[in-house]
Amino acid sequence: MSHRESVGAGRSGRSALTDTPTAAYRVLETRATLAATGTLVLLGALAWVWTALANRGMDDMSVGLAPGGAMMAMSFDMSIGVFLGMWTAMMVAMMLPTVGPIVLLHRMVTRRRGEGPLASVGLVAGYLAVWVAAGVVPYAFLAAVRDVPRDDGWLVPFGGAVLIVAGGYQFTAWKDACQRACRTPLSFVMTHDFGTGPLQAARVGVTHGLYCVGCCWALMAVLVVVGLTNLAWMAGIALIFLAEKHWRHAVALSRVAGTALIALGVAILIEPSLLGSIAG
């Protein structure tokens, strides 16, 4: 073997030794990504199934402000624990798909630091904790009006006003700022690295959850009007959330959704019976 061939063979051998760990790491990273994605999808699917079954079996789960039909009979006598359990399942169903990129990017960062899956669990737990806390607001409102007849003179116009406020929020600077944080997962992960361990990961999740609530609370308020577990409205709003955080025309979509909600709210103020139709 010539000297040149010997040198080439040596370089080839060193390259193979160098590439083998890199290739193995990429395989592990791909598996971790698939595992995390699969877990999020499974949790979301189970939450949708649970919500659908609960909606069929428990009338109180469809409580809303709409008059007429099943809505009129809602007494809303749930305890806060039962309500927050339902609310948590709703948040898993509607919101986990939207945070997939954040979870996956954070998982890549923590894997490179040698951390296990508990970091991802901490992030998701922190994120959901914010939404669970936010659920106290609709519970307090629905509990306050549970004894008010659904055909009361002020309740339906109030629902129309809620839709108008929710639509108007879609045009605000607060909405834009929170939406930007949700639409740039790489930038968020890089600027919100609080250190290692599940507790620090939970802190990342809480921070992202606060931005997410700031982005999505107005559309979630619509469900209080039309029925918390109205599956058609849940699915439609969940799709808007997903598009708002991942579609390049997300800002335009937010404006369209805001305009539609304002128009619907005005229409309900003019013709209150419309609320019963859209919530049915």
Buried (B, 14 or more C-beta within 10 A) or exposed (E): EEEEEEEEEEEEEEEEEEEEEEEEEEEEBEEBBEEBBEBBEEBBBEBBEBBBEBBEEBBBBBBBBBBBEBBEEBEBEBEEEBBBBBBBBBBBBBBBBBBBBBBBBBBBBBBEEEBEBBBBBBBBBBBBBBBBBBBEEBBEBBBEBBEEEBEEEEBBBBBBBBBBBBBBBBEEEEBEEBBBBBBBBEEBBEEBBEEEBBEBBBBBBBBBBBBBBBBBBBBBBBBBBBBBBBBEBBEBBBEBBBBBBBEEEBBEBBBEBBBEBBEBBBBBBEEBEBBBEBBB
